[in-house]
Amino acid sequence: MLRLFLRLYLFLMLPATAAFVLFMYVTDQVMVQLHAEEQRARAGVAFDRAERIITNTRVPDWQGRLKEIEKTFRVEHQIVPLDRALDDFFMSPSERERLRVGDVAFRDRPGGGAVYLRRIGQTDRALRIEWVGAYEYLTVYYAIILALVTLGLCAILWRWTHPLWRDLESLKAATARVGEGDFGVRAQVGKASLLKPIADAFNVMAGRVQALLQSHRDMEQGVAHELRTPLAQLKFDLELARTSADAGDRELRFTAMERDVVDLEELVAELLLLANLREAPPYNPQEVPAVQLVDDVLRRAQEEMRATGRSIAIDAPRHLPESIACDAKFLSRALANVLRNAVRYAKSRVAMTVERAGSHTVISVDDDGPGVPPGERHRLFEPFTRLENSRGRDSGGVGLGLAIVKSVAEWHGGEANISDSPLGGARVSIRW
């Protein structure tokens, strides 16, 4: 933290000091220019007084008289060669010209104030007068101001960097723990911290990774559980077929084994499709005729109903847009899954609607079945998740249909959700 503090301090202090010095210099220059003529008149009186003493031949100790004047008025007198005075680096060209013609000239005095010069008559000498009393504490004054500015900047910088450093340490510690495998950790920073957006993004990332790992663990357990039942049934039927002497009984066992193999194939196909969707390339939609897409989905639903012996009325959408921007292959699969679930749990009627909501498309499937409790709706989109009652395992399926629907919706840049249906059951909507 000390290194960060020093770097920031130097970064801020040097410009602040330069700005302060520049401000004081500009202020002095402005004040000098505003009162230039007044100061020249004041200096002119001092030059006249000093020159009368210097040029008065009747005053033998003129140097002693100048010393008395210096003590009285707190000034310093010095006689310098005119050439040296004209070569003064700090004197402007206009002031040099004034000195050359015999007027009062001045230049800046290091530490504040000014030094005044005037040529002595037509000689090659110049009298230099400097007021020291008014500026003898100016350097101390500047030093005090600079010290106060320095302390103020230190306090402000410490007040700013200390919480920032504390939040950085918190974020660093959380990152280290995530690197060690603890995805339940969250970075704790102040609400007004500059690192709040970064910490929030980190926490969201950690939460998603934690949820993804949990989802993978649940899927592993679900796959193991779902495979166990048909495999156990296969083993049981195979053993019975081996030991049975009745040809008809063996045929029944072979038929049961075929059903178990179909269930396994369906489970593997659904798992491969879900994995493919979760590793899908960036979404690249194409305009698909809406009538063709809906007719294909409804046709598949009618065929599945005939195969299962169900008789549910399916209301087709009344109003359809001319086309839908989507991936027809995966969207039709998702809609087929939604319709399959609706037909499976409906009492007598299922309805499908297609709507435009601004630039978005919303496809909803309603049924008049038992519905889904609000607390279970979000959970049903997870793999191998079923309700314990009316939408349980006995109703069919492997528990991957809605997980595929959710992945298709997210791949399209949208979302899938479950709500109450106007028909009294459940409404499953895909919006993108």
C-alpha angles and dihedrals in degrees: 000000000000091000092050091047093050093048093050091043093054090043090055101030099054095054090042092052092046090049091049094050091046091049093051092046093050090046091052091048093050092048091047092052093047093053098030098115092043091052092047090054091049091048090047091062090051091049092049091051094047094045092051089057095044096047097040105104091192090068106077096182100047092146091058089049090054090051089055090050091049091054092046099046098025095237135130125228124202131171111214134174111270092233092056091048091051091050092057107134094212095055119095121230092250091054091048089056090051090052092048093055094044102260125130111274129183141190135192118282117221107248093027140304128054141277116228126209135182132177114249104238111293094326128116092248132090132204116229118202123185127182107216104168097072094051106034092102096038094097091051089048092053091046091053092049091048091048091051091049090049093050091046092052090047091053094046093045093048091049088053102040099042096065089039091053091046091052091046090054090049091050091046092051092048091049091051092051091049088051088055091054102263100130093167092074120104130197112246115208135155120276092240095042120128087227093056094102091048092047091048091050090048092050091049090049092048091048092051093048090048091049091047093051091047089049090052091049091048090048092051090051091044093050090049091048095045093048093048096065100053091039092052090047090049091051091048094048091045091054092048092048090053095050099039117100093191113093092206092053091049090052090053090052092049090051090051090050090052089055090050091050090050089052090051092048090050091050093049092046092051092048092050091048092049092049090048091052093049090052094040122143120248113300112269108179126201129197107256123185105255095215092054093048095048094044091052093051093046091048092054090048092052091050092051090050092053090049092053096039094242121145111201125152111236116201111211119219112278096208123037131178117236093252142359125220104227147102099277096201097056097032091053089050091051092048090048089055091050093048091046091055092045093051091045094056102028120107098211113327143051126181130196124200133184118199139174117227104185107293091346132089122218122194115187132185118199130191136183095227130117094291129219124280111246092240092057100045099088093043093056091070090066118095117269093007119140136163117257096233131027095002096045133129093275089069090064137250132094098254097255101098099090092039087059090047090053093048092049091050093048091046087056089052094255142089143249125221143170123229140156116296125226085230090063100256132072131317119207113194132189113200126182 
